[in-house]
Structure formats: structure tokens, C-alpha cells
Amino acid sequence: MSSASLHQRPLHNPLNDPNPLSPPSSQTSQKSTSFLQSRTTLLLLLSLLVILGVFYPYIEFPQNGFLSYASKSSPFESKWRDYSLSKAAAFVAKNNTLIVCIVSEAYLPFLNNWLISIVRQKHHDKVLVIAEDYATLFKVNERWPGHAVIIPPVLESQAAHKFGSQGFFNFTSRRPRHLLQILELGYNVMYNDVDMVWLADPFPYLEGQHDIYFMDDMAAVKPLNHSHGLPPPGKKGRPYICSCMIYARPTNGAKLIMKKWIEEMQIQPWSRAKKSNDQPAFNWALNKTVEQVDMYLLPQSGFPTGGLYFRNKTWVKETKGMHVIIHNNYIVGFEKKTKRFRDYGLWLVDEFSSESPLGRLD
């Protein structure tokens, strides 16, 4: 007998039934019910297997035993999640130097604007974007592979970090740790905030072989031949240097500054009463290590603060042709910063987004 015939049920022939209109016997009824129950159970099991097959890749089994749904990473995303700082630095660095910014998704338009200005100075190939969320990591690497990295732990994704908020402090307080890691890898590193625009190449201004270079954040006009040493402390007992633009060599002195900066932020954390950010801690670190570290203050004519460049038209005219990097600070808010850049012809993404490695983002 074939295997097929073994699984065939005998057909019921009503012509052979002596009482075709009589109800089936109880035994026959039980068999039919049993068969229907078995078939229903089988269908339920098959349905369950199909459901598990579809959703299993999205399910995590945490230690507490509760199921939670997790987004399934594509091969593209998995690749960049595992992309380490050491690999990224080795890929991007030119002449052992990196240009670094730290960006969350809300700042992507400013990143693009900043990048266009760097492309014009032919230094964009050494730019490494340290992403503070996965959306930024994936978007940058999709358009510009290898130029973005994320350094765990990852902050919660936020649309924006308002200046003075705890979120802003958490965002900026990671800066010295990131820079220290790069210095420990042996690279020179230039850090920029992305609300900056390059008007000229800054590297010729990095004179000598100092440990660390920075710019003043004071709006008061200095003489063109001002000292390049750390300015004396102000009323609060510390100088007023901007943490927005830093160039450091992988020396013991530069590493000491970063370690001291981290320590100062731990001493003075953010609180509702004292809404601190990373800059006062940076200045305390400079002030406390000035005798141990070789520091260099960049010329104000080339690296003016926003409080000077955007508010003193007379000074701007007197120093025309000397400006190198403009910082859009002394103003708070994305819309206000964007409008100011537009008013001064420095919002480049409106007309020149094609010059950026990221292209048009909107």
C-alpha cells in the first residue's frame, strides 16, 4: 500500500447507509469532534509559528524576563554601530590631524553650513563628526561614509539642548572626554562648535609647537599685537576663554588640561540653582595648569567672538581681511543664530549645499 493511501480517510457513501437520514452514532460523532479539535489545534500552532517567525527578530529578552520590542538593525546600521573611534580616526586623519565637531540631530543644518566653509579651505577630508545620537551617525555615514562615529554611552535623543539646561550640560560635558581619547590615540585635534564659519585657513595661525591653542571670548577690543599668553583672571577669578575652538597636540600638557577639565566639571556639576556649562570648568582648568602647560591665545583679529564680530561694525571694518573663523555666539536659539548668519551672508546652505559632502539635508 502506498504512503499516500495510508493517510487517506475512507469516503462515506450515503448509498451504503441503511438509514441515511438517521443521526450518526455517538462513536462517529466523537471521532468527528476529535478530528475537528485536532485540526483547529494544528491551525493554531501553525499560526503561532508564523507569528513568531515574523516578530522574533524584533524581540529582546531582557534580564528581568519581560519582552520588549527592539528595532532590527540593518547591515548598514550594524556596521556603523560597531565603528570605533580608533578606526574612524585612522580612516579620517590627514598628517596625523583631525578636525572634530560633536553634533546631535538638531544641529545638522549648522554642521552642513560649517562643512561648506571648510570645503572651501580644502580641509574637509580630515573632519570627523562625533555623533551624539544614532540618527546623526546614520545620516552622516549614509552620505559621507566613515566620517561619523558614536562614542558610548549614547545620550537620549533630544530635538535640541537649550543653553543652560541640564541636557546642554550633559551634551557639552562629554567634550573633554572625547578630545582626551583622541589625544591618547596620538593625534593632533582641532575642535570646533558647528555654529562657526571658516573665512580662511586657520592652520597657518597655529604658530610654534604649543600644547594647546584657543580663542578669547571677550568682546572688548584688544590691540592687534596683543599677548598670546593666557589672559589674566577676571572678576570671577578665572579667564574668559571660549571652549568652542581648541587645537591640541598629543602632549602631556594638553592631556593634563583635558583631565583637569573633566575634574572641574565633576566638582561643579549642573544644578537648578547653578545652571553651569562646560566653559567655566575649561577656564578653571586653564587657570590651574598655566604654569605646567604651554598655551597659545590665537589673535583676536582672526578669531573674534560673536559678541565682537556681530556687534562692532567699526572693528570689523578696521580688521577687514584678517578674519579667519567667526563664531555665532552671544545669541541663543537656532532661529536667531540662523537669521544672524543670513543677515551677514554666512548661512551658506541656502545656496551652496551642493558644496557640502552631505548635500542638501532637507
RAJO-V565086 format. One record per helix or strand of 3 or more residues. SS is the DSSP state (H for helix, E for strand). FROM is the first residue (numbers start at 1). TO is the last residue. Records with the same first field share a line. If there is no record, write none. Layout:
BEGIN
SS: FROM-TO + FROM-TO
END
This chain:
BEGIN
H: 3-6 + 14-16 + 26-58 + 75-81 + 85-92 + 105-119 + 124-126 + 134-143 + 166-172 + 175-184 + 203-205 + 252-267 + 278-289 + 306-309 + 313-318 + 334-343 + 349-355
E: 59-61 + 67-69 + 97-103 + 127-131 + 148-150 + 188-192 + 196-198 + 212-216 + 241-248 + 295-297 + 325-327
END
